[in-house]
Amino acid sequence: MNGGHDLGGMHGLGPINPEPEAAEPVFHAEWERRAFAVTLACGMLGEWNIDSARHARERQHPADYINNSYYQNWLAGLETLLLDAGLVSESELASGKAEGSSPKRAPSADEVAAIISDGDPARLNIDKQPGFSIGDQVRVSNNHPLTHTRAPRYVRGRIGIIDRLHGVHVFPDQNALGNRVGEPLYSVRFEAHELWGNAAVHRDATYIDLWEPYLEAV
């Protein structure tokens, strides 16, 4: 979906002034540490996946998304996920108090540690032949879905060249809907002037990882 999270190529948002990595703390306040822990703990219930979690954050009003800090967006997304899954009610969120026992069994600390250690690889070992080859010219479909997508707005409708094939990976657009399917994933090279017009530096290029359903043959 289009929203406040997809800012690539937009003007007027002011300069980027990141903290130096060596000086930036992992958490800026204790509440951020707790927000991180609660989000991970709730994720262990198995009611959603990483793509549906991303979509929950994206579904905020764009002004809220932009004004929120990183972990404020995490909390907003978690509230949406918990409500969608029926694990809390609006009144419980408002009061901060449970109105009954949860039907879900929380995993033990050992189970959580094992899940985090094993991870959830996005690359799938399935035999699905790619539709494009290195050097092929492709255009990104000019689609604007209302659901989750990893195709940035600024690249839709633009023409690029297949530079690398990454194999078959979980397709996030479907994964966010609960359908774990795999699609070929490519690194696509876009010349700067194709994305940004004649004012761009012509010797520059941008490489973007894009799944096959986003692409059309040229």
N, C-alpha and C positions, 0 to 999 in steps of 0.2 A: 504494500500500500504506500501511497505518497503521504508524507507527514513531516513533522519537525525533526525526525531522526535522519532524514535523507538530505543532507545539506551540501553535498558535493557540487562544486561549481557555482554556488550562490555567492552574491556580493552583499556588502553592507552589514556584516555581522561583527566587524571589528577585527583587530589583529589577534593572532594566536600567541599566547604568552605562557607556554608550558613551564612547569617547574623542572629544573635539571633533574635527570633521573637519579643521579647520585645523592641529591638532597631531598627528594620527595619521599615522605613516609608512606608506608603501605596503607595506613589508615590515618586520616587527618583528625579523627575524633573517635571516642569510644563507641558512639552510636553507629558509626560506619562498620566497625568490627562486628557489632551485634547484628546489623542488617545483613552483612555477608554471611554470618553463621546461620541466621534464621532462614535465609533464602536457600542455602545448601541443605539444611535440615529438612525443609519442606520438599525440596526437590527429590529427596530420598524416598518420599512416599510413592513415587512412580506415576503420578497423575498427569505429568506433562514432560516435554522434552525441551532441549535447548532452543529449538526454533519456535515452538509455541510460547516459550518464555520471552524470547525476543519480541514476538508479535504482541504479547501482552503489554510490554513497555511502549511499543509503537502506537498502541491504541489510545494513548493519552491525547488530550488536546495539545496541538503543537506548541502553544504558548507555555503550557505546563512542562512539556518535555524539555524545551530550551531553557527555561528558568530553573529547572531542577538541577541539583548536582547529580553526579554519577550514581551514588547509592540512594538518593531520593528516587531516581528513576527505577532502580532495582525494587525498592519498597512498593512503589506504585504498581509495578508489574506483578509483584507477588500478591498484592491485594486482589488484583483482577483474576489471577490464576486460582487463588483460594475460593473466591466467589463462584467462578465458573465451575469448579470441581465440586461445589456444594460442601466444602470442608468448613466454611464459616458463613455466617449470615451478616447482612448489613448491620443489624443491631449489635452483633458481637464485635464487629470492627469498630463501631462507634463507641461502645462501652469499654472495650478492652477486656471483657470478661466472657468466659465460655458459658453457654446456656445448656450444655449437655456434654456427654462424652462423645469422643470421635469414633466412628466406625472403623477407622484405619489404624492398623498396628504400625507404630513407628519402628524402624529398624534399629538394632542395637548399635553401639559405638563400633564394635568390631565389624559388623556388616557394612556400616558406612565407610569405614577405612578401606575395606576390600573393594567396594564399589568405586571409590575415588581412585584407588591404586590401579584397578583394571581399566578404568576409563570407558569410553564408548566410541570406538574408532568410527570416523565418518567414511573411511574408504571401505568399499565392499568388494569381496572376492567373488564376483559373479561374472559370467561370460556374456557381456553385452558389448557388441562391436560399436565403436564410435562412428558417427555419421560424417565426420569431417576429418581431414588430414592436415598435418603441419603444412603451412603455406597457403591453405584455402582462404579465400576472401569470404567474410561473413558479415551480415548486418544483424544488430541486436533488435529483436522484435520491439515495436513501439507499443508495448502493452502497459496498462496501468491497473493492476489487479487491486481489489479491495482487501485481499488477504496478504500474508507475508510473502516477500520476495527479496532476493539478494542481488537483483539487477538494479544498479543505481540509476536514478532518473537521468543523470547527465550523459549516460552512454546509450540510452534507448534510441533506436533509429540510426545509430552511427555505424560506420563500416570499419572493420578491422581485419587483421590477419591472424590465423591460428598459429601460435608460436610454440605451444607445448601441450601435450596431453597428460593429465594427471591421473588417468584411470577413472573408474566408476566410483562416485561418492554419493552419499545420501543427499537426495534432492530436497533442499530446505523448504521450498514452497509447499510440497506435499507433506513433508515431515511435520510442519506446523499444524497441519490438519489431521495428524494422527496416522498418516500413511507413509510408512518407512519404505521408500522405493529408491533405487539407485539410477543415476543418469551420468553419462560421461561429462567430465569436468575439464575445461580447457583454460589455458592462459592465452588471452587474446591481446595482441599489440595494436594500439590505436595511436596514429600520428597526432601530435599535439594540435595541429591546425584542424583535424577532423573533429576534435572535441571542443576546441576553444576558439576556432575561427582564425582569421588572418593575423590577428594580433599576437598569436602564440609563437613561441620560438620553434621554427620549422624543423630543427634537428632533434627536438625532444619527442619522447613517446611515453605512453602510459600503458602498463600491462595490468589487465584485470582478469581475475578468475571468474569464468562464467559457465554455467551448466548448459548442456545441449538444447533443452527446450527453450532457452532464451534466444537461440540463434537461428538465422535463416541464411540459406545459400545465396550468394550474389552472382 
